[in-house]
Amino acid sequence: MDRNFAILELKYGNIYGGYPNFFAIAEVALLVFEPHSKKIFIESFINKTDIDYVSVWSKTDELGHTIERVREVVNMRTGRRRPFLEDFRLDERALRYNFKKLRPTQGRVKKFLLNNFRKYGVRTIITFDGRRDIFLCERTGVNFGRMHIIDLQKELNRETDYLFSLNKLSKIINFRIDGSYLRSNNLEYWLHPIAAKQLRPMSAPYDAARLLMVHNEYREHHDDFMMKAALLLNKLQMAKEKHAPAPGQTKKSEEQE
């Protein structure tokens, strides 16, 4: 790519105790990359509404394989985390009040995105499994009609016939942050220290940075990327076979004596 492109990443979740199919935006990150200068710009929006939402994240092993899905309750304003209780429910009055508090967020997200699209001349957006991200942005009033949207997970799936997670891909490229540098197997980019401070693990800017490095490794060092991806898949298969029960061996049923 010769022109600027942007990585779009959102963090969102259900209102704690609310409807499972309603998602509230907690964070938006727009990471803009200039291919000719290798400059990186990170713009982020953090929702400071006093609302608890459900954050879901993955615990992974050394290969990036998910071993547990963790749900936590996070307050958007304070960032305070507490345990998730499955049976917790808000009554209708409290839920309507939360919806009312969230309403101004739509205008803020729309303004944030449109201003930065204009500021950086963005016409191409890279997402990762980004259908819901785009949908939530469209609900705020953003029109992506003139944007070229690339879902890197789908593109990789077409080429490899495997649905990679961002955690696995980060292992493949050996993603790391060293001070103000983003580094991977073959690439290194300098970040302004102020931008680097935004890259907290599990945040939208952090995932945007990971996706940038995955994207550029895939585009610029394709053969090396595919070889390392194949090696990781081989390790995953070996680990799966190692923990699989031997042929004909099954766990004894609890009802058996």
N, C-alpha and C positions, 0 to 999 in steps of 0.2 A: 504494500500500500504506500502511495506517495503522499497522500493527503492526511491531515489530522484525522484521527478516529478517537472515539471515546468508549471506555468500559463503563457500563451501567450496572450497578449493584444496589440492591435494596435489602434491608432487614425489616421484617414484618412479622406479625403474629396475631392470633386471635385475642380479643379482649378477654381477660381472665374472668371466667364465669359467664361469658357471652356465647354467641352463636359460633359454631365451628366453621361455618363457611364465610364468615366476615373477617377480613384481615385489615389490621391497622398498620400504617407505615411508621416504623420507628426511626429508620435511617435511610438516607439516600447518598450514594457516592457516585460522582462522575469523575473518572480519571481520564484525562486527555493526554494523548501521546502525539508528539510531533516527530514523524519518522526522519525528516532531514536533519533536525538538530538533536534528536534523542532526548528532548526535554519532556518532562512529565509534570503535569499540573493536576492537583487533586482538589476538587471542590466537594464539600460535604454538607448535608442538611441533617440536623438532629432534631427530632420531635421532642419538645420539652413539655408536652401536655402531661398533666398529673393523672396518668392512667396506667394501670397494670396490664401487661400483655404477656402472652405465653411465648417464650423463646425456645426454639428447638435446635439442638446442635448435636453433632456426632462425636463420640469418643472413638478414636481409631488406634490401630496397632501400628507397628513399625513399617508396614507396607501401605498404610493409608486406608486399610479396610475397616469399615464400621463394625465395632464390637458392641456398641450401645447407643441408642438414641435417648438423649437427655432432654427433659422438659423442665424449664424453670420459669418462675414468675418474675418479671422485670418491670420496675417502675420507670417509665420513660423520662420523667423529670430528674430523678435522683440516680438512676442506674442501679438501685438496690435490688439484690436478687434474693428470692426465698423459694422454698420448696413448692412444687406444684401438687395440688390436691385434686384428684380426678373428679370427685363429687361436688366440688364447689360451684355454686350457681349464684349469679346476681339476680335480684328481682327485676321486674320490668321497669320500674321507676328508676332504679340505679343504672340500668342498661341504657335507657333513653337519655339520662343525664350524661353518660359517657359518650354516646353518639354526638350529643350537642357540643361537648367539649372538643371532640375531634374534628368537627365541621370546618373550622378555619384552617386546618392542616392542608386540605386540598388546594386551597389558593396559594399557600406558601410553597408547597411542592411544585405546583405548576410554574410559579414565578421563578423559583430556583432553577428549574430545568430549562425553561425558555431563555432566561437571561444568559445562562452558561452555554447553551447551544449557539446563541448569537455571538457571545464573547469569543468563543474559540472556533467559530465557523464549522461546527460539527455537522457532518452529513452521513457519517457511518457510525453505527453503534454496535459494539460487541457485547453479547450477553452469554450467560451460561445457564442452560435450562431456564431461560428468561421469559417464558410465556406469561407467567403470573406477574413478574416485574413490570413488563410492558402493559399488561392489563390494568394493574393498579395505577400506573402513571397515566394511562388513558382516562381512567375514572376521575382524575383530577382536572382533566380538560386538555391534556397535552395531545397534540395530533402528530403521529409519527408517519403520516402519509408520504412525506418527501424524504424520509430517512431510509437508508439502506441498513437493515438490521440483520446481523449474523449471529446465529446461536451456535457457539463453538462446540457445545456438547453434541448437538445434532450432527454437525459436520464430522466430528471425530467418530461418532457412532456409524455414520455411513461408510467411513473408510476402514474402520477396525472391526465393525460388528460387535462392539462392546460398549456398554454405557458407563463411561468413566465418571467418577466423582471428581470434584475439584481437589479433594484431599489426596486421592491417588495421583492425579496429575502433578500436584505439587511435589510429591515424592519422585516422580519420574524425572522432573527437571531439576531436582535438588534446590528448590526455592528457599531463599534465606534473605534476611535483612541484616546487614552489617553496618551499624551506625546510620549514615545517610545514603547507603547504597542498597539497591535491589540487585541480587545476584542469583544466577542459575547456572546450569552446566556450561553454557556458551556465551552468556550475556551478562552485562553489568551496566547499570544506569545509576547516575547520581540523582539524589533527591535533595531539594532544599530542606534544611533541618526542620523548618516549620511544617512542611508537608509530611516529613518522615514521622513526626510526632503523632500524626493521625492514624498511623498504621498499628493499631492495637489488635491483637488476635481476637477473632470472632466479630470484628467490626466490619461494616460495609467497605470502608477504604482498604482494609487489609485484604479482603477477598478480591477487591478490584485490582490490587497490586499483584496478587497471585495470578489472576486471570490474564493480566497484561503479559506477565512473563511466560505463562503457558502458551498464549497466543503467538508471541514473537518467536519462541523456541520452535513451535510447530511450523510457522511460516518460513523462518529464516534458516533453520537447521533441521529440516524435515526428516532426512534419513536418520540422523542421530536420534531425533525424538522418537521415531517409529521403532528403532532398534531397542531403545531403553523401555519403551512402552511394552514391547514384546517380552523383554526380560522380566518386567514386573508382573505381567500376566502369567508368565511361566512360574514365578515364585508363588503367586496366589494359588495357582492350580496345585502346586506341590504341597502347599500348606493345607489346602482343602483335602487332598488325598491322605495326608499324614493324619488328620484328625477324623477321617471317615472310618466307620466301623468295618472290620474285616468281613469279607464275603460270608454270608450265612450267619453272621453274628448280630444279634439284636439285643436291645436292652430288655431285661426281665420286666414283665408287666407288673404293676403294683398289685394286681389282683392275684398273681401267681404266688404260690407258697413254696 
